[in-house]
Structures are given as structure tokens and as C-alpha cells.
């Protein structure tokens, strides 16, 4: 019997509990179930179109509604003979239909179709449902949790760093809102990407359908079947396969979301390393097998690694799947069987980010100390005001005071201000600037 400890991939091993929900969409069992759904719904719609409707469609639908692991075993048994999984599915469907208490012409099962009419509808349907039911809810929870922290810390002053060096102060919450805005923009784009399907016979022209039933508008039928029955978007002009351009867009969009999260994980990792954040302790947890004091940012590290794994595969999808020789080659088929892999790594990462966010505790003492120790960052504001009043060469004066100096204190800056040939009112304005209030404005 299989045990997660025996799995080759950590997706089905170490992270089994996190990734198990995806087996409902991307396991071989799930693929057969989605394919069977398409076959049965097609049989019902096709029979209606040629004026031989199924007497009781709900009885027929029980074939996929009651689909079990034993049914999957039966399909695999048939496949041992056919060496073709879709043909094995067709034979299984006929077996099951013949056992039903209604009369159905089983030769209409898979009538006029090629394998890709089933694969290129079943697979995008699984993608659509997995994205909507498993990926988006967790991602939106992540963004919601991030927004709670951003609002809580919105007015917390923080030393900024550009090129890794002290720079004009910012607000901690605002820096989190940078990621929130980026993620929300990409989420909105992701929700606009259609889940496209191909349905048109061996080379996309309904040759077999048309020769058998000359007076039917098969493209109109396919549009209605794919878009109304299956809830997908039908590509009108295709070869034997879907051209996968929207699948590539889906992969690239998720990849961009993941890249944003990698960026955020590295920043949060950095803030932890400079002690802006502490992490809540977990009873019994160990940070190092040798160093008892360690509390490592493992959740953000785990997320970064899994996001990178996911993006490598998403990129391959985007580069490979839209390319096919002539009217079809088989390279898309083996690649599509891995659709669940990057989504599994993505799901692991999202859960890790959420866990990491929930551990963060603000270390106000360190934030304030860093601002106090880097008074030099207000020289930008001072020279700007001096430029406003026409003081000669203020940038150069502040550069001479501060650039490359080991330590410049507020006292040093105030002494510099006192030495300036400006009015006392201007000096008061300049001395009112501190690292904790030199924060600019927030968007509405």
C-alpha cells in the first residue's frame, strides 16, 4: 500500500496534506472522471442535436457521478489491451451505459471525436475548477492577511534601503501595500484569462460529423456545448489540438504572482535578519540541530523555494505548449500531465507565506534605533528646502557634510543648519525634520 514516505516527489510525500486537494483535479483518476463527464455530456447533447434524445439523461449522468476508483481500475485494465487511454475510456463508458435501465445507442459514444476533443475540454475544465476552488481562495486569504498587517503597521516609520544603503524613510505598512497592489493587479488579470477548449474533430473541421449529418451546423453546436454546458471558451480555428495560448497566459500570470511573492519573501526575510521583525515561538519547535538559540525564517524560505520550482515549470508550459508540428504532435500530452505539479508547489508556497505572516511580531525598538542611527537620511529634505529658497549649491554642501561619513548625528546636522546663512525661520523648519517624521505622503 502506498504511503507518503515512499513518494518520489515531496508533493505527494512531505507535503501530502497540503497538496491532497489537488488530486481531485490532476490525478489520473481525476483526469478519467473529467473525461467521462465530457463524454457523457457530449452524448446527451449530440443525441439531442440529431433528434434522438436520451429518454432519461439523469440516469446517464449517474455514470460519471458515481465514478469510483474501481471504475478507474477497470479503465486501466482495458488500456492494457488498447494501449490508448481515451479508447479505453470509450469502451468503459459503453460497458457502463449498457448496464443502465435505459436504451442508448452506445455507438454514439465518442461519435466523430478525436482524443483531443476530450482532453482539451476535460483538462481546461479541471484547471478552471482547481484555480477557482483551490488556488484563488488561498491566494486571496494570503492577500487579506497581508492587508491586515499593512493596515496595522501603516504609520510605523521605517528606514528605507536603496542599493542596501540607508535611504529616505518610509512606512512599514506602505511597503507591504506595495506588494498588495501588485498582487491585486495580477489577480484581476488572472481572473480575466479564459479557460480555452478545443472541440472540432480530428483536424478541427468536423469532417466526420459533417459527412454523417450534412445539415447540422456543427460549429454552432460545439460553441453551445463547450461554452454553455462545460462553461469554457471555445477556440474556433484549431488543428487537432487547442493552441494553448490562454493556457500559456494562465501559467505566465501565475508565474508573475509567484515572482511578486518571491520578492516579498526575500524582503521579509531581510527584515527578520536585521531584527525589524521577531517571530512568534512555537512550543517544541527547534531552529537548529546544533544552535539552541535559532529562530529561522523557514516559512519564507520554504515559500521562496517552492515558488521557484513552480515558476520553472510554468515557464516551460508557456514556452512549449503553444508550439506543435503541423496539425498535431504528441509532445503536449506528456507535458499536460504535469499541470498539477506547479500548482502543488504554488499551493505549498502560499500556505507557507500565510504561516510566516502569522508569526511576525513587530520590533519597534529596532526600527526606532535604526532611524536614530541614520539621521543622515534627512539631508535630502534639507537640501531640497534650501534649493526652494535659492540657497547656492545646497546639494553640494550637504554632500560635503555627509557622503561616505561613518556617522552623522542630528547634532551634527543641527550645527550645520546653524552655520547656514538663512533666516531663523528657515532654520527652525530645517531643524523640525527628523528621520521619524520625514515620511512623505501616503496614497488615499
RAMOFEN-V178882 format. One record per residue. N is the residue number from 1. RES is the residue in one small letter. SS is DSSP state (H for helix, E for strand, L for the rest). OMEGA is omega in whole degrees, -180 to 180 (NA if undefined). Layout:
BEGIN
n=(N;N)
res=(RES;RES)
ss=(SS;SS)
omega=(OMEGA;OMEGA)
END
This chain:
BEGIN
n=(1;2;3;4;5;6;7;8;9;10;11;12;13;14;15;16;17;18;19;20;21;22;23;24;25;26;27;28;29;30;31;32;33;34;35;36;37;38;39;40;41;42;43;44;45;46;47;48;49;50;51;52;53;54;55;56;57;58;59;60;61;62;63;64;65;66;67;68;69;70;71;72;73;74;75;76;77;78;79;80;81;82;83;84;85;86;87;88;89;90;91;92;93;94;95;96;97;98;99;100;101;102;103;104;105;106;107;108;109;110;111;112;113;114;115;116;117;118;119;120;121;122;123;124;125;126;127;128;129;130;131;132;133;134;135;136;137;138;139;140;141;142;143;144;145;146;147;148;149;150;151;152;153;154;155;156;157;158;159;160;161;162;163;164;165;166;167;168;169;170;171;172;173;174;175;176;177;178;179;180;181;182;183;184;185;186;187;188;189;190;191;192;193;194;195;196;197;198;199;200;201;202;203;204;205;206;207;208;209;210;211;212;213;214;215;216;217;218;219;220;221;222;223;224;225;226;227;228;229;230;231;232;233;234;235;236;237;238;239;240;241;242;243;244;245;246;247;248;249;250;251;252;253;254;255;256;257;258;259;260;261;262;263;264;265;266;267;268;269;270;271;272;273;274;275;276;277;278;279;280;281;282;283;284;285;286;287;288;289;290;291;292;293;294;295;296;297;298;299;300;301;302;303;304;305;306;307;308;309;310;311;312;313;314;315;316;317;318;319;320;321;322;323;324;325;326;327;328;329;330;331;332;333;334;335;336;337;338;339;340;341;342;343;344;345;346;347;348;349;350;351;352;353;354;355;356;357;358;359;360;361;362;363;364;365;366;367;368;369;370;371;372;373;374;375;376;377;378;379;380;381;382;383;384;385;386;387;388;389;390;391;392;393;394;395;396;397;398;399;400;401;402;403;404;405;406;407;408;409;410;411;412;413;414;415;416;417;418;419;420;421;422;423;424;425;426;427;428;429;430;431;432;433;434;435;436;437;438;439;440;441;442;443;444)
res=(x;x;x;x;x;x;x;x;x;x;x;x;x;x;x;x;x;x;x;x;x;x;x;x;x;x;x;x;x;x;x;x;x;x;x;x;x;x;x;x;x;x;x;x;x;x;x;x;x;x;x;x;x;x;x;x;x;x;x;x;x;x;x;x;x;x;x;x;x;x;x;x;x;x;x;x;x;x;x;x;x;x;x;x;x;x;x;x;x;x;x;x;x;x;x;x;x;x;x;x;x;x;x;x;x;x;x;x;x;x;x;x;x;x;x;x;x;x;x;x;x;x;x;x;x;x;x;x;x;x;x;x;x;x;x;x;x;x;x;x;x;x;x;x;x;x;x;x;x;x;x;x;x;x;x;x;x;x;x;x;x;x;x;x;x;x;x;x;x;x;x;x;x;x;x;x;x;x;x;x;x;x;x;x;x;x;x;x;x;x;x;x;x;x;x;x;x;x;x;x;x;x;x;x;x;x;x;x;x;x;x;x;x;x;x;x;x;x;x;x;x;x;x;x;x;x;x;x;x;x;x;x;x;x;x;x;x;x;x;x;x;x;x;x;x;x;x;x;x;x;x;x;x;x;x;x;x;x;x;x;x;x;x;x;x;x;x;x;x;x;x;x;x;x;x;x;x;x;x;x;x;x;x;x;x;x;x;x;x;x;x;x;x;x;x;x;x;x;x;x;x;x;x;x;x;x;x;x;x;x;x;x;x;x;x;x;x;x;x;x;x;x;x;x;x;x;x;x;x;x;x;x;x;x;x;x;x;x;x;x;x;x;x;x;x;x;x;x;x;x;x;x;x;x;x;x;x;x;x;x;x;x;x;x;x;x;x;x;x;x;x;x;x;x;x;x;x;x;x;x;x;x;x;x;x;x;x;x;x;x;x;x;x;x;x;x;x;x;x;x;x;x;x;x;x;x;x;x;x;x;x;x;x;x;x;x;x;x;x;x;x;x;x;x;x;x;x;x;x;x;x;x;x;x;x;x;x;x;x;x;x;x;x;x)
ss=(L;L;L;H;H;H;L;L;L;L;L;L;L;L;L;H;H;H;H;H;H;H;H;H;H;H;L;H;H;H;H;H;H;H;H;H;H;H;H;H;H;H;H;H;H;H;H;H;H;L;L;L;L;L;L;L;H;H;H;H;H;H;H;H;H;L;L;L;H;H;H;H;H;H;H;H;H;H;H;H;H;H;L;L;H;H;H;H;H;H;H;H;H;H;H;H;H;H;L;L;L;L;L;L;L;H;H;H;L;L;L;L;L;L;H;H;H;H;H;H;H;H;H;H;H;H;H;H;H;H;H;H;H;H;H;H;H;H;H;H;H;H;H;H;H;H;H;H;H;H;H;H;L;L;L;L;E;E;E;E;E;E;L;L;E;E;E;E;E;E;E;H;H;H;H;H;H;H;H;H;H;H;H;H;H;H;H;H;H;H;L;L;L;L;L;E;E;L;L;L;L;L;L;L;L;L;H;H;H;H;H;H;L;L;L;L;L;H;H;H;H;H;H;H;H;H;H;H;H;L;L;L;E;E;L;L;L;L;L;L;L;L;L;L;H;H;H;H;H;H;H;H;H;H;H;H;H;H;H;H;H;H;H;H;H;H;H;H;H;H;H;H;H;L;L;L;E;E;E;L;L;L;L;L;L;L;L;L;L;L;L;L;L;L;L;L;L;H;H;H;H;H;H;H;H;H;H;H;H;H;H;H;H;H;H;H;H;H;H;H;L;L;L;L;L;L;L;L;L;L;H;H;H;H;H;H;L;L;H;H;H;H;H;H;H;H;H;H;H;H;H;H;H;H;H;H;H;H;H;E;E;E;L;H;H;H;H;H;H;H;H;H;L;L;H;H;H;H;H;H;H;H;H;H;H;H;H;H;L;L;L;L;L;H;H;H;H;H;H;H;H;H;L;L;L;L;L;L;L;H;H;H;H;H;H;H;H;H;L;L;L;L;L;H;H;H;H;H;H;H;H;L;L;L;L;L;L;L;L;L;L;L;L;L)
omega=(-177;174;-180;179;180;-176;176;-178;175;176;-180;-179;-175;-175;-175;-176;-179;-172;-178;-180;-178;178;177;-177;-169;172;177;174;-179;180;177;-179;177;177;-180;176;-179;-180;-177;180;176;180;179;-178;180;180;177;-177;-179;174;172;-172;175;-175;180;-176;-178;176;180;-179;177;180;179;179;-179;-178;-174;176;176;176;179;177;180;178;179;177;178;-179;176;179;-175;-172;-179;-171;180;177;176;177;179;180;177;-180;179;177;-177;-179;180;179;-177;180;175;-179;-180;174;-174;177;174;173;179;-175;175;-174;166;-177;-175;172;177;-179;-175;167;-180;-176;177;176;176;177;-178;-176;178;179;-175;-173;-175;-173;-176;179;-180;179;179;174;178;-179;178;179;178;-179;177;178;-179;179;180;-175;-172;-174;-180;179;-179;174;176;177;172;-172;-180;-177;179;-178;-177;-176;-180;175;-179;-179;178;180;175;178;174;-179;179;-179;180;-179;-179;177;-179;175;179;177;-180;-178;177;-179;-180;170;-170;-180;174;177;-176;179;-167;177;173;-173;-176;-180;-177;178;-175;-180;180;-178;-172;-169;180;173;-172;177;176;177;-178;178;-179;-178;-176;-171;-178;-178;-176;180;179;177;-177;171;-172;-177;-179;168;176;-176;171;-177;170;-180;179;174;177;179;177;-179;-179;179;175;177;178;177;-180;178;176;-179;173;178;-180;180;180;177;-179;175;180;179;176;-176;178;169;172;175;162;179;179;-179;176;-177;177;-177;180;180;-179;178;-177;-173;-173;-174;-167;168;-170;178;-170;-177;179;176;177;-180;-179;180;-179;176;177;177;-180;-175;178;-179;176;-180;177;176;-175;-178;-172;-168;179;-178;178;-178;179;-175;174;162;-170;-173;179;-173;-178;178;-178;179;-180;-178;-178;-175;180;177;177;177;179;-180;176;-177;-179;179;179;178;179;179;180;179;-178;179;-172;173;-177;175;-176;-178;-180;178;-180;-179;180;177;-179;-178;-179;179;-178;-175;179;179;176;-179;-179;-178;179;178;178;177;-180;-177;175;178;-174;173;-178;180;-177;179;179;177;180;-180;-162;-168;176;-179;-176;-177;175;-178;174;178;177;-178;179;176;177;-180;180;-178;-176;177;178;-178;177;179;179;179;179;178;-178;-179;179;-180;175;177;-178;178;179;-168;179;-178;171;170;178;NA)
END
